[in-house]
Amino acid sequence: MTQLLVITKAPVPGRSKTRLSPPCTPDQAAAIAAAAVGDTLDAVRATPVQRRVVALDGAPLDLDLSGCVVVPQVEGDLGTRLAHAFADAMAGPDGALPTLLIGMDTPQVTADLLAGCLAELVAAGPGTAVLGVAPDGGWWALGVHSPADAAVLPDVPMSRDDTAVLTRAALERAGLTVQDLPQLTDVDHFPDALSVAAECPPDSRTRRVVDGIAATLP
């Protein structure tokens, strides 16, 4: 038995994907965020897992959260919020299931990819973690077997070009063996959005929204 955990903000103009502006307006950035959340949750719902949890910052607004347990994010920096999201998800009725956390920044994920990442985590067994690195030096996925494994995250500087390296080092200092997942580009700046959208199906929300916005830009 396994679970998927998605950490995300509600897509509100001025709060979501602010690094997309410029060239995007705050409304356009929020539209890309909403599309990315929708596509990510579609992939999560299509993945065969015991439980799906969304750690949400803000009100649900128009998000389709069906099939997911929703928990609020705590106050604090990103590392603190990530650690608490793991703890809240793994305190569910099924106990501390092996858990893979992703954000909404990689809407190109597929159910097959997520299932494969979880299978690698389960096969590796307790005492291991799996980490998916992004080209910018961050990471897009982290899988652990217990909340204690994720307790290192508040001490890891986030949103830096060495965040993945520092996360791996912190996990290893805690005694975990870290295995690599496939690398994925996440959406931070608009060139990233264009690259990621090109990897999404033509009928996906992300592809439609990003292509539509790109067509309006100089």
N, C-alpha and C positions, 0 to 999 in steps of 0.2 A: 504494500500500500504506500502511496506517495501523495504529495500535494504540491500545487503550484501557488506561488505568492506573487502578486503584482503590486508594486508600490507606485502610486501616481497622485498627481494633483488634479483637482477638478479643472477642466479647461476654461479658465476665466481670462478674458483680455487683460493684459497688464501683469498677470501672474504666471501665465503658462508660456513656456518656450520663449522667454524674453530675448534670448540670444539670437532668435530668428529676425529680430528687428534691429537695424534695417537689414534687408530691404523690405521685410514684411511689416505691415501695420500690426498693432496689437491684436486687432480682430482676426487678421489673417493667421497670425501665429497661434492664436487660440483655436482657430479652425483646423490647422494642421495637427495640433495637440489632440483635439477631439477625434479626428480621423484616426490618428495613431492609436489612441486608447481603444477605439472601437475594433480596429483590426487585430490588435494584440489580444483583446478579450475573446474575439472569435476564435483565434488559434488556441487560447487557453481552454475554452469550452469544448473544443474538438479533441483535446488531448485526454486520453484515458487515465484519469487519476482519481483518487479517493475523495479529494477535497480541493476546492479552489477558493482562495482568499484574496481580497483586494484591500490593501491598506491605503485608505483614501484621505487626502488632505483637502478639506472643503466639502461642500454639499454635492450630492450626486448629480444635480442638474438633470440633463437629458441623457446621461450615460445609461447604457443597457448593462446592468449588473446582474442580470438573471443567471442563476446557476452558481453564484459566488457568495461567499460569506464576506460581509463588509465590516472592517474594523477601522476605527479612526487612528490616524497617525498621532503620535505624541509630539509635544513641543520639543524643540532642540535642533541641533545641526543634523546633517544628513546621516552621518554615521550612527548617531543616537537613534534616529527614526528607523533606520534599517534594522538595528539590533532589536528594538522593541517590536517591530513588525514581525520578525522571526519569532520572538518570544510569544506574541499574541497568537500567531497562526499555529504555533506548535503546542499551545495550551488548549487546543480544541478537544472535542469529545473523543477523538481517535488517538489522542496522545501525540508524542513527538514523531510524526511521520517524517521520513526523508523529504526535505523541502527544497525546491528550486525557486529562487527569487529572481524576478526580472522587473525591469521598468516598462514604461510605455514608449521608450525611445527607439525600439527595434521592431516596428510593425511588420517587417519582412519575415518575422519568425513564423514557422509552420508547426502544426501539431506533430508532425514526424520529427522535426528537430527537437522540440521540447521533450517528447517521449524518449528520444535517444539520449538527451542530456540526463534525464532522470534515471534511465536504465544504467548509465555509466556510474551515477552516484550510488545507486543501490548495489551494483556489482562490486564497487570498490569497498563498500561496507563501512561501519563505524570507524572513526579515526581518520577519515578522509574528507576532503571537500573537493568540489569541482568549480572551476572559475573560467568564465568566458570573457576574454579581453577584447576591448575595442581598439581600433587603430590609433585613436587619440591618446592612448595610455590609460584610459579608464577601463571599466568593465561593464558588461551588459547582463551577466548572469552569475549567480553564486548559489551553489547547492551545499547544504550541510545536513548532518544527521541529528543535531540537537541544538537547542537555543544557546547552550554554553559555547558551542563552536562559533556562533555569530557575535558573542559578547566582546570580541576584539574590535568590532567595527567602530565604536565611538572614538577610539584612539587613532584611527586611520584618517589622514587628511583626504578629503574628497574633492572631486572636480578639478584634479590636477593631472598633468601628463605623466606622473609617476604613481597615480592612485592604485593601479593594478599591481604594480611591483610592491608597493607598500602593503597592500591587502594580502598578497601572497606571503610576504615576510611575516606579517602579524599572525596569519593562520599557522604558518610553520613554527613560529615561536610557541604557539599554543599546543604544539605536538601533532598537528594534522599534516597528512600527506596531501598535497594539492595536485589535482589532475586537470589538464587543459581541456576546455570545450572549444568548439569552432569559434573563430573570430568573426564578429559582426560589427558593421558600422552603426553607430547610433546617431540620432538626430539632435544636433546641438545648433549648428549654423545652417543657413539656407543651402549652401552647396552639399552639406550632408543630406538634407531633405531631398534634394534632387537625386542624389546617388541612391538613397534608400528607396525612394518612390520607384525608381527604375527596376528595383529588385522585387517589387510588389506586383501582384496580378493586375492587369489593366482594369478590372472591375472593382478593385479594392478602394476603400475610402481614401486611403493615403495617396494612392496614385492619382485619383480623380481630383482631389483637393490641391495637391502640390502642383500637378500639371496645370490646373486652372489658374492658380495664383501666378505661376511662372509665365503664363501667357499674357498676363496683365502688366508685367514688369518691363521696364525699359531694356 
